[in-house]
Amino acid sequence: MTAHNWYTITDTKDIITPSLVVYPDRIEKNIRTMIKMAGGVQRLRPHIKTHKMAQIVHLQIKHGIEKFKCATLAEAELLGKCGAKDILMAMQPVAANIERFFTLVQTFPDSNFSTLTDNLETAGEIAKIAAEKFQKASLWLDINNGMDRTGICPDKTAQELYKYIHHHPNLIASGLHVYDGHIRIQDPAERKKACDRDFASVLLLKDDLENAGIPVPTIVAGGSPTFPFHAIRQGVETSPGTTLLWDAGYGDSFKDLEFLHAAVLLTRVISKPNTGKVCFDLGHKWLASEMNFPRVQFLGVENWEQIGQSEEHFIVQYPQESELKVGHLAYAIPKHICPTVAKYDWVLTAVDGIITDSWKVAARDKKITI
């Protein structure tokens, strides 16, 4: 396969569309790139929310990665089933999910599970249940350093909350967690400046805690765009996720990050409703639709304008000199791969242009068994 058509499948007549195809050799190259950028596996804690697949977890374990990050109980359970040694569920459990978290810990005793909190009430509830079960819960303090999505601002209140976790007999203070997904500046130098600026308050909080005699063992920081900057910090674990499959959105925005596209949608023309317009079978149910158009990057073509999408349909306007027939197969990289993967029960795998297997997207639902 040549570089320009790495994605091409040689025999597509029996492939049902739309389908999502992943390329294991390119995934492994992305894993090796992550490890190289992090200077080894010790400070690498990749997020599995992008792929949610046991096979990709096992590929990372094969390369020596032992620590992982996830968002849901199902993802955490998948990691436990895969034998991951250290698992951070980086979304604060509330209500029934607190009890589920403790069930998870009991079910997989060979894995070290932790989660995070950003308020005293939830930390207290976790501590209460831990005491009732004669257990200890490992908690990270979730810090908001500008994302304004979750977390506590790194101020005196954060100091007091971390001290509470540290001193409680049924809690273990694991460190600080910060996700700076709001930093999406394309220029790498400017992106680094913004990352360093917003991270300064996190480091100040750490210093204040340690000066008060409260140890902060580790900071888990960043996502894919800020991964290279946190990767060179001492005492910081990095948690990239999209880097494993990559997508058109990050690929276009962050050209300094040398990751390979490793997931492609296969879609077919199902109708030609008007001159210069075709309809693909790539509706909302099969492609994440929260982004503005273009929502995919069609491969090997030019001047296709994406103008409409509904539940089952995706409308494209194309130059009239390009003759497209009903049944035409197209390859497309999603602009946002993470929610697109979650729309599929299974993905196909391709090696050297041949479909070789199918992998279950095992953690796409809220629950596996727990």
Beta strands, then each sheet from edge to edge (+ up, - down):
strand 1: 19-22
strand 2: 67-70
strand 3: 86-89
strand 4: 112-117
strand 5: 137-143
strand 6: 171-178
strand 7: 218-221
strand 8: 236-238
strand 9: 263-274
strand 10: 277-280
strand 11: 296-298
strand 12: 305-309
strand 13: 314-317
strand 14: 329-334
strand 15: 346-351
strand 16: 354-360
sheet 1: 11+ 14- 9+ 1- 15- 16+
sheet 2: 2+ 3+ 4+ 5+ 6+ 7+ 8+
sheet 3: 11+ 14- 9+ 10- 13+ 12-
end
